[in-house]
Amino acid sequence: MCLLSSVPGSVGPLCPTALCSTALCHPCPICWGTGLWTIFGSSARTRPARGRSPKLTHLPVTLAALLLCTACATPEVTLDQLAPLLEDQAAAWNRGDLDAFMDIYWKSDDLTFSAGGQTTRGWSATRDRYKARYPTPERMGKLTFSWLELSPLAGNEAALLLGRWRLDREPDPAEGNFSLVFARKGPGGSWVIIHDHSSSTPPPPADSP
């Protein structure tokens, strides 16, 4: 239960926007790890001493709980956190290392990749698709990303990243848009792509004779 709640599994009446959780107020990891949850959880409900105001009795506990719950808030996701991941991905592509290129994707059967009107499901199937479409370094070309735009989602637990991709290669360079959904689902809560939607810009019409 929250330090400021009197009902297990519920949001406390003074809990600031339920910073411990997005829905139900669970024990703050800091409080739980230090044992303060047990101390405050029990002392906050004890009867005040004779002659003392109940408000004064609870004030130190309330202030401590507010500080501890605020420390548990998820930090804001920024473009500076995710852009380097794409830079590493482009570098892996440009040296012909598709396995390293795929490291940024969620290693799960629930990964989705949409392109060309079809959706591929699963990390292994997505890797196989890339290998089939780009079997040689010549077909892979040189990859660059640009026009990155980030929108945090789900209380900074996920993010939508929009941008442009370009492949410089001969004889048919290619480019288009992408929409990536990142989430903290990697090892240690690291950022990984859980959905990729990429589209290609149609080539310009051939000149009429």
C-alpha positions in Angstrom: 0.0 0.0 0.0 1.1 3.6 -0.4 2.6 5.3 2.6 -0.3 7.8 2.5 -3.0 5.2 2.2 -5.0 3.5 4.9 -6.4 0.8 2.5 -4.0 -1.8 1.1 -3.8 -1.7 -2.7 -5.4 1.8 -3.0 -4.1 5.3 -3.7 -3.6 7.3 -0.6 -5.8 10.5 -0.2 -2.7 12.7 -0.2 -0.6 10.8 -2.7 0.6 13.4 -5.3 -1.0 12.1 -8.6 -0.1 8.5 -7.5 3.6 8.9 -8.4 4.3 5.4 -7.1 2.1 3.9 -9.9 0.0 4.8 -12.9 -3.1 3.0 -11.4 -2.7 1.3 -8.1 -0.3 2.7 -5.5 2.1 -0.1 -4.8 4.9 0.0 -2.2 7.6 2.5 -3.2 10.8 0.5 -4.0 12.8 2.9 -1.8 10.4 2.5 1.2 10.1 -1.2 0.7 13.9 -1.8 0.4 14.7 0.2 3.5 11.8 -1.1 5.6 10.3 2.4 5.9 7.1 1.1 4.3 6.5 -1.1 7.3 7.5 1.6 9.8 5.5 4.4 8.2 2.6 2.1 7.2 2.0 1.1 10.8 2.9 4.4 12.6 0.7 6.4 10.3 -2.3 4.6 11.6 -1.5 4.6 15.3 -3.6 6.6 17.7 -2.0 10.0 18.6 -0.8 10.5 22.1 -3.1 12.3 24.5 -3.1 16.0 24.1 -1.4 15.9 20.7 -3.1 16.9 17.4 -3.6 14.1 14.9 -2.5 16.5 12.1 0.9 17.1 13.9 1.3 13.4 14.5 1.0 12.6 10.9 2.9 15.5 9.4 6.4 14.1 9.6 5.2 10.8 8.1 3.4 12.6 5.3 6.4 14.8 4.4 8.7 11.8 4.4 6.3 9.8 2.2 5.9 12.6 -0.3 9.7 12.9 -0.7 10.2 9.2 -1.1 7.3 8.7 -3.6 8.6 11.6 -5.6 12.0 9.9 -5.9 10.2 6.9 -7.5 8.8 9.0 -10.4 9.9 7.8 -13.9 12.4 10.2 -15.4 11.4 12.0 -18.5 12.4 10.4 -21.8 14.3 12.7 -24.2 15.6 12.6 -27.8 19.1 12.6 -26.4 18.5 9.2 -24.9 17.1 7.5 -28.0 18.9 9.2 -30.9 22.3 7.5 -30.0 20.5 4.1 -30.2 19.6 4.9 -33.8 23.1 6.1 -34.5 24.5 2.8 -33.3 21.9 1.0 -35.4 22.9 2.9 -38.6 26.5 2.2 -37.9 25.9 -1.5 -37.6 23.9 -1.5 -40.8 26.6 0.4 -42.7 29.2 -2.2 -41.8 26.9 -5.0 -42.9 26.2 -6.4 -39.4 22.5 -7.2 -39.4 22.6 -9.0 -36.1 24.0 -5.9 -34.3 21.4 -3.8 -36.2 18.7 -6.0 -34.7 20.0 -5.5 -31.1 17.8 -2.4 -30.6 14.6 -4.4 -31.3 12.7 -6.1 -28.5 13.7 -9.8 -28.5 10.2 -11.1 -28.2 7.6 -12.9 -30.2 5.4 -9.8 -29.6 7.6 -7.5 -31.6 5.8 -6.2 -34.7 7.2 -4.7 -37.9 4.8 -3.2 -40.5 5.9 -2.4 -44.0 4.6 -2.8 -47.5 1.0 -3.5 -46.3 2.1 -6.5 -44.2 3.0 -7.0 -40.5 5.8 -9.3 -39.4 5.6 -10.6 -35.9 8.5 -11.7 -33.7 12.2 -10.8 -33.4 13.5 -13.8 -35.4 10.9 -13.3 -38.2 11.8 -9.6 -38.5 15.6 -10.4 -38.7 14.9 -13.0 -41.4 12.9 -10.5 -43.4 15.8 -8.0 -43.3 18.2 -10.7 -44.4 16.0 -11.8 -47.3 15.5 -8.2 -48.6 19.1 -7.1 -48.1 21.3 -10.1 -48.7 24.5 -8.3 -49.7 26.4 -5.1 -48.5 25.6 -3.6 -52.0 21.9 -4.0 -51.4 22.1 -2.6 -47.9 23.9 0.6 -49.1 24.5 3.4 -46.6 21.7 4.1 -44.0 21.0 7.5 -42.5 18.2 8.8 -40.2 17.0 12.3 -40.1 14.1 14.5 -39.0 13.7 12.8 -35.6 10.7 13.8 -33.5 9.9 12.3 -30.1 6.6 12.1 -28.2 6.6 10.5 -24.7 3.9 7.9 -24.0 2.4 6.1 -21.0 4.0 8.3 -18.3 7.5 8.1 -19.9 7.4 4.3 -19.9 7.2 4.4 -23.7 7.9 6.8 -26.5 6.9 7.4 -30.2 9.8 8.4 -32.4 9.1 9.7 -35.9 11.7 10.3 -38.6 13.0 9.7 -42.1 15.3 7.0 -43.4 17.5 6.9 -46.5 19.5 4.2 -48.2 22.2 5.5 -50.6 23.1 2.8 -53.0 23.4 2.1 -56.7 21.5 1.9 -58.9 18.3 2.5 -56.8 18.6 4.7 -53.7 15.5 4.5 -51.4 14.0 6.6 -48.7 10.9 7.0 -46.6 9.3 7.6 -43.2 9.3 5.5 -40.0 7.3 5.4 -36.8 9.0 3.6 -33.9 7.4 2.8 -30.6 10.1 2.4 -27.8 9.5 0.9 -24.4 11.6 0.1 -21.3 11.4 -3.6 -21.9 15.1 -4.4 -22.6 17.6 -5.8 -20.1 17.6 -3.7 -16.9 14.7 -1.6 -18.2 16.7 -0.4 -21.2 14.9 1.1 -24.3 14.0 -1.2 -27.1 11.8 -0.9 -30.2 8.6 -2.8 -29.7 6.9 -1.7 -33.0 8.4 -0.5 -36.3 6.2 0.9 -39.1 8.3 1.9 -42.1 7.2 3.1 -45.5 8.9 4.0 -48.7 8.6 7.1 -50.8 7.5 6.2 -54.3 10.2 6.9 -56.9 9.7 9.8 -59.2 8.0 9.0 -62.5 10.3 8.3 -65.4 10.8 11.1 -67.9 8.6 10.8 -70.9 10.4 10.4 -74.2 
